[in-house]
Amino acid sequence: MNWPDDCIPGENRPAHRAYCAAVAGIAAALVLSGCSDGYQPVEQYRAEARRIVNGDAKIGRDLIAEVGCGVCHAIPGIPGAVGIVGPPLNTFARRTYIAGIVPNEPRTLVTWVRNAPSLVPQTAMPQLPISHQDATHITAYLYTLTK
């Protein structure tokens, strides 16, 4: 048999349909088994991320408004944050990468919030005049944005 050519829908080949169903079942089992060990739901992972950075999401929300992040970004929960220069941050906690390049990990995000050009020199996001602790609070808030 020639996979996947012999698995064309509508072909009247019972043996081939059974073969294709078996292959699809094995593939699904492999995918699911790869997810079982060490898998954490997004919410659980992000709660852990907030703990790692030791930030306060409520303070972070206030800082985002104060710093003016909404000039460039649309940000849920921040009045007037409707910017279109940077990406909307509504599902930030679910993203795999920051700016499509840097892994979305807690400590990396703290650095990104404070000094994005140190990680991606060509970014349009500026270095911000905030403390490390303020960056941890902002990071904690960003990890609440799942929808």
C-alpha positions in Angstrom: 0.0 0.0 0.0 1.1 3.5 -0.7 0.4 5.8 2.2 -1.4 8.3 1.9 -2.4 7.8 -1.7 -4.3 4.5 -0.9 -6.4 6.3 1.7 -8.4 8.5 -0.7 -11.9 9.1 0.6 -14.6 7.5 -1.5 -12.4 4.7 -2.8 -14.2 1.3 -2.5 -11.4 -0.6 -1.0 -12.4 -2.1 2.4 -8.9 -3.4 3.2 -7.5 0.1 2.5 -10.1 1.8 4.6 -9.2 -0.5 7.5 -5.5 0.1 7.0 -6.1 3.9 6.9 -8.2 3.8 10.1 -5.6 1.7 11.9 -2.8 4.2 10.9 -4.9 7.1 11.9 -5.6 5.5 15.3 -2.0 4.8 15.9 -1.1 8.3 15.0 -3.7 9.7 17.4 -2.5 7.4 20.2 1.1 8.6 19.7 0.1 12.2 19.8 -2.0 11.8 23.0 0.7 9.7 24.7 3.2 12.5 24.1 0.9 14.9 26.0 0.4 12.7 29.1 3.7 13.0 30.9 4.5 16.4 32.3 1.5 18.1 30.7 0.1 21.0 32.6 -3.1 22.9 31.7 -2.3 26.5 30.5 -3.9 28.0 33.7 -1.8 25.8 36.0 1.4 26.7 34.1 0.7 30.4 34.1 -0.2 30.4 37.8 3.2 28.8 38.3 4.8 31.4 36.1 3.3 34.2 38.2 4.7 32.6 41.3 8.2 32.2 39.7 8.4 35.9 38.9 7.0 36.9 42.3 4.8 39.6 40.8 1.4 41.0 41.7 -1.0 41.1 38.7 -3.1 43.9 40.2 -0.1 46.1 40.6 1.0 45.1 37.1 -2.4 46.1 35.7 -2.0 49.6 37.3 1.6 49.9 36.0 0.6 49.0 32.5 -1.8 51.9 32.5 0.7 54.2 34.1 3.6 53.4 31.8 1.3 53.8 28.8 1.6 50.3 27.2 -1.9 50.8 25.7 -0.5 53.4 23.3 0.9 50.6 21.3 -1.1 47.5 22.5 -4.7 46.7 22.9 -4.8 45.2 26.4 -7.9 43.8 28.2 -8.6 45.3 31.5 -6.7 48.5 30.8 -9.0 51.5 30.0 -8.0 53.2 26.7 -5.5 50.5 25.8 -6.4 50.3 22.1 -3.1 50.7 20.4 -2.4 49.0 17.1 1.4 49.5 16.7 2.2 46.4 18.7 0.2 43.1 18.9 -3.0 42.9 21.0 -2.2 41.2 24.3 -5.6 39.5 24.9 -4.2 36.0 24.7 -0.7 36.7 25.7 -0.5 33.9 28.4 -1.3 31.3 25.7 1.5 32.3 23.3 4.5 30.2 22.8 6.7 33.0 21.7 7.2 36.7 22.6 7.3 38.8 19.3 7.2 35.5 17.4 10.9 34.9 18.3 11.7 34.6 22.0 10.3 31.7 24.1 7.4 32.9 26.3 9.0 32.0 29.7 8.6 34.0 32.9 12.2 35.2 33.4 12.5 36.0 29.7 9.3 38.0 29.8 10.5 40.1 32.7 13.6 41.0 30.7 11.5 41.7 27.6 9.1 44.0 29.4 12.0 46.0 30.7 14.4 45.9 27.8 13.1 44.2 24.7 15.9 45.4 22.5 18.4 43.5 24.6 16.7 40.3 23.4 15.6 41.3 19.9 17.6 44.4 18.7 15.3 45.1 15.7 12.1 45.2 17.8 9.9 48.3 17.8 9.3 47.9 21.5 11.4 50.4 23.4 13.5 49.9 26.5 11.2 51.0 29.4 12.3 53.1 32.4 10.9 50.7 35.0 12.5 48.6 37.8 13.0 44.9 37.7 10.2 44.5 40.4 7.8 46.6 38.3 8.6 44.3 35.3 7.7 41.3 37.5 4.3 42.8 38.3 3.6 43.6 34.6 4.7 40.0 33.8 2.3 38.6 36.4 -0.6 40.6 34.8 0.3 39.5 31.2 0.1 35.9 32.4 -3.5 36.5 33.4 -4.5 37.3 29.8 -5.7 33.9 28.5 -8.8 34.9 26.4 
